[in-house]
Amino acid sequence: MEISINNKRKEFDGQLITVQQLINQEIPERQQGIAIAVNNRVIAKADWAQTPIADKDQVTIIRATQGG
């Protein structure tokens, strides 16, 4: 399975994964202050564990930053 994460292609072993599983693999160290969109649709954090990611999906991971 191939998906795009922030416009970078990444291969997975073909199994169906959820948004939560993807986040656990990609950024296990810090999952606070991020937003996820799949195919330009924002996914609520409460739905991460139930939202599947399919082949050719586009995932956008946005991290909140501080500044002024």
C-alpha positions in Angstrom: 0.0 0.0 0.0 1.3 3.4 -0.9 0.1 6.6 0.8 1.3 10.2 0.7 2.3 11.8 4.0 2.8 15.6 3.7 3.4 15.1 0.0 6.0 12.4 0.5 5.2 8.9 -0.7 5.6 6.0 1.7 5.1 2.3 1.3 3.4 0.1 3.8 3.2 -3.7 3.9 -0.3 -3.8 2.3 -2.3 -4.2 5.5 -5.1 -1.8 6.3 -4.1 0.7 8.9 -5.9 3.4 10.8 -5.0 7.0 11.3 -4.0 6.2 14.9 -1.7 3.4 13.8 -0.1 5.7 11.2 0.5 8.4 13.9 2.0 5.8 16.3 4.5 4.8 13.6 5.3 8.2 12.2 5.4 10.4 15.4 5.3 8.1 18.5 7.1 10.6 20.7 4.6 13.4 20.7 1.0 13.3 19.7 -0.3 16.4 21.3 -0.9 19.5 19.3 -1.3 17.9 15.9 -4.1 17.8 13.4 -4.7 15.1 10.8 -6.4 15.3 7.4 -7.0 12.4 5.1 -7.7 13.5 1.5 -8.3 17.0 2.7 -10.8 16.0 5.3 -9.9 16.8 8.9 -10.2 13.8 11.2 -11.2 14.4 14.8 -8.8 12.9 17.3 -11.6 10.9 18.8 -12.0 9.2 15.4 -8.3 8.3 14.7 -8.6 4.7 15.9 -11.6 4.0 13.7 -10.6 5.9 10.5 -8.9 3.6 8.0 -6.3 4.8 5.5 -6.5 3.2 2.0 -4.0 2.8 -0.8 -3.2 6.1 -2.5 -4.7 8.3 0.3 -3.1 11.6 1.0 -2.5 12.3 4.7 -1.5 15.7 6.0 0.0 16.0 9.5 0.0 19.5 10.9 1.8 20.4 14.1 0.8 23.4 16.2 3.7 25.8 16.9 4.1 28.7 19.3 5.2 32.1 18.2 4.1 35.6 17.8 
